[in-house]
Every structure is written in structure tokens, then in C-alpha cells.
Amino acid sequence: RVLRARVEQLAHGRRVLDAYSFVGAFALAAARGGATEVRAVDESALALEVGAECASANGFAGKITWDRRDARKVLQEAGVAGGMDLVIVDPPRLSPTRSARDAAILAYAKLAELACRATRPGGLLVVCSCSAAIDLSTLTRALAMGALRANVQAMVLERHFQGVDHPVSAAFPEGLYLKALLARVEPR
């Protein structure tokens, strides 16, 4: 909830791309915050339909473009087109098990590269992970690798975690599975 509220604060006057939007919680927050353009991208037709219904019920019909496509391709196209002001990348769990961790790290780095390219110079990027096997330092390293490949600098401004409604046992640190980085993308 805190991160969605932060996106709402940051969205005013910005063009926003919500990649892997699912039902569009970030897209709705951006529209509520006064974004000039909001694009929600997901491969699930049902999720996008639910998101559009939620937008309509909240008075945002027509303020969000719902796009059923591969988020990676849309990120790539946004980079070619000059980038968006605020890009949010919140993929589904990429590391469902510890054995999938190495492949997930590479996938996060590739997504970070695409997202950095999709963010205009000076723009903001939010990279999220819901994989327990990917801790904050690993996500940060993936962002750094992606930024390096995109030939930009990602300056981490904020770190966000799951809300108080997701408590974590001290004996099970992997329970802190929701994490996100808010970064400013700058030229190298």
C-alpha cells in the first residue's frame, strides 16, 4: 500500500507505464495522482478486464490504456520511442524455488535493462520482486547490471517492503518477500 501511495504522489504530470500490471493497482494509483498518460500492460485478458472495471468504478474510465501484450516487448518499444517518465516493473514471481534463483537473477537483470531503456533520462523507475529467494541486495544488483547494460545509471532513491499487514517472523527472514526499488535513471 505504501508503494502504491508513493506512485500516486510521483505520477502527477508524468507519462506512466505499468508493466506486468495484473489488475492495475499501480496504474490506478498513477491515474489518481494525475498522470497525463497511464498504460497498463499484462498478458492476462481477465486481469485487464477486472482492472478496467475497477478503473471505471473509481471514475478513471478512459484515463488508463489497458494493453494485453508481452510486457517485455512493450518496454522495448517504449525505449525506442524515447521513454516514459515513470516505469513500474512488477513481474510475477520469477523464482518460485531456490533452485530457480540463478535464472531469476538473470531475468530480473534483463527486465531492469529493458525498464531502464524504457525510462526517459531523469525519469523514475520502480522495480519490484515478490520472490522470497531474491533478497533486496540481489534485486539491487540486478538493477545495477541492467542499468549498466542499458548504459545508464540507476540511482536508488527509496527501498520499499511489504506493509504491516504482512508481518515477518524473525525466524523466517524469507517471509520478507515483497520488495521494491525506486530509482532515478540518469545518463552515464
C-alpha positions in Angstrom: 0.0 0.0 0.0 2.8 2.4 0.8 4.4 2.0 -2.6 1.1 2.5 -4.4 0.6 5.7 -2.4 4.2 6.8 -3.4 3.4 6.1 -7.1 0.3 8.2 -6.7 2.4 11.1 -5.3 5.0 10.8 -8.0 2.7 10.4 -11.0 1.4 14.0 -11.3 2.1 15.3 -14.8 4.0 12.2 -15.8 3.6 9.6 -18.5 3.4 6.2 -16.7 3.9 2.6 -17.9 2.8 -0.1 -15.5 4.4 -3.3 -16.9 3.0 -6.6 -15.5 0.1 -4.6 -14.3 -2.2 -7.5 -13.4 -5.4 -5.7 -12.3 -3.7 -2.3 -12.5 -3.2 -1.3 -8.8 -0.2 0.9 -9.8 -2.0 2.2 -12.9 -5.0 3.2 -10.8 -2.7 5.0 -8.3 -1.0 6.8 -11.1 -4.3 7.9 -12.6 -5.5 9.0 -9.2 -2.3 11.0 -8.8 -2.8 13.0 -12.0 -0.6 11.3 -14.6 -1.0 12.7 -18.1 -0.9 9.2 -19.6 -1.2 5.7 -18.0 -0.6 2.5 -19.8 -1.2 -0.8 -18.0 0.3 -3.9 -19.7 -0.4 -7.5 -18.9 -0.9 -10.8 -20.8 -4.0 -11.8 -18.8 -7.2 -10.6 -20.5 -9.1 -11.4 -17.4 -6.8 -9.3 -15.2 -7.0 -6.4 -17.6 -10.8 -6.7 -17.7 -11.0 -6.6 -14.0 -8.7 -3.6 -13.9 -10.8 -1.7 -16.4 -13.9 -2.4 -14.4 -12.1 -1.1 -11.2 -10.9 2.0 -13.1 -14.5 2.7 -14.3 -16.0 2.1 -10.8 -13.5 4.7 -9.5 -14.1 7.3 -12.1 -11.0 6.6 -14.2 -12.6 5.1 -17.3 -10.7 6.3 -20.4 -7.7 7.5 -18.3 -5.8 4.2 -18.5 -5.0 2.3 -21.6 -5.3 -1.4 -21.0 -2.9 -3.3 -23.2 -2.9 -7.1 -23.5 0.7 -7.8 -24.6 4.1 -9.1 -23.5 5.4 -6.5 -21.1 9.0 -7.1 -22.3 8.1 -6.1 -25.8 6.2 -3.0 -24.6 9.2 -2.0 -22.5 11.5 -2.4 -25.5 9.2 -0.3 -27.7 8.9 2.4 -25.1 12.7 2.6 -25.0 12.9 3.0 -28.8 10.2 5.7 -28.6 12.2 7.9 -26.2 10.9 6.5 -22.8 8.3 7.2 -20.2 8.6 9.4 -17.2 7.7 6.7 -14.7 8.0 3.0 -15.4 6.9 0.3 -13.0 8.0 -3.3 -13.4 6.2 -5.7 -11.1 6.6 -9.2 -12.7 5.1 -12.3 -11.3 7.3 -14.5 -9.1 10.4 -15.3 -11.1 12.0 -17.6 -8.5 9.4 -19.9 -7.1 12.1 -22.1 -5.6 15.7 -21.6 -4.5 16.8 -23.8 -7.5 15.3 -21.2 -9.8 17.2 -18.3 -8.2 20.1 -18.1 -10.7 17.8 -18.0 -13.7 15.6 -15.4 -11.9 18.6 -13.1 -11.2 19.3 -13.1 -15.0 15.7 -12.5 -15.7 15.5 -9.5 -13.3 18.7 -8.1 -14.8 17.2 -8.3 -18.3 13.9 -6.7 -17.1 15.9 -4.0 -15.4 17.8 -3.3 -18.6 14.6 -3.1 -20.6 13.0 -0.9 -18.0 16.0 1.4 -17.8 15.8 1.8 -21.6 12.0 2.4 -21.3 12.6 5.2 -18.8 13.5 8.7 -20.2 16.7 10.3 -18.9 15.9 11.7 -15.5 12.7 9.6 -15.2 11.8 7.3 -12.4 11.8 3.5 -12.3 10.2 1.1 -9.8 11.4 -2.5 -9.9 9.5 -5.0 -7.7 10.1 -8.6 -6.7 7.7 -11.0 -4.9 10.2 -13.9 -5.0 11.4 -14.9 -1.5 14.6 -16.3 -2.9 15.6 -12.8 -4.3 16.6 -10.6 -1.4 17.0 -6.8 -1.6 20.7 -6.8 -2.3 20.2 -9.3 -5.1 17.4 -7.2 -6.6 19.6 -4.1 -6.3 22.5 -5.9 -8.0 20.1 -7.0 -10.9 19.1 -3.4 -11.3 22.7 -2.3 -11.4 23.5 -4.9 -14.0 20.5 -3.9 -16.1 21.4 -0.2 -15.9 25.0 -1.0 -16.9 23.8 -2.9 -20.0 21.4 0.0 -20.8 24.4 2.4 -20.5 22.6 4.4 -17.8 23.0 5.0 -14.1 20.2 3.9 -11.7 20.3 5.9 -8.6 18.2 4.2 -5.9 16.2 6.8 -4.1 13.9 4.6 -1.9 13.5 1.0 -0.9 10.1 -0.4 -0.1 8.9 -3.6 1.5 5.6 -5.3 2.2 3.2 -3.5 4.6 2.4 -4.1 8.2 -0.4 -6.5 7.1 2.4 -8.9 6.0 4.4 -9.5 9.3 7.6 -11.4 9.1 8.8 -13.9 11.7 12.3 -13.3 13.0 13.0 -17.0 12.5 11.9 -16.8 8.8 13.5 -13.9 7.1 12.4 -15.2 3.7 8.9 -14.1 4.7 10.1 -10.6 3.7 9.3 -11.5 0.1 7.8 -8.2 -1.2 10.4 -5.7 -2.1 10.8 -2.8 -4.5 13.4 -0.2 -5.5 12.5 3.3 -6.6 15.3 4.7 -8.8 16.1 7.7 -11.0 17.5 6.7 -14.3 20.3 9.1 -15.4 22.7 9.1 -18.3 26.2 7.7 -17.7 
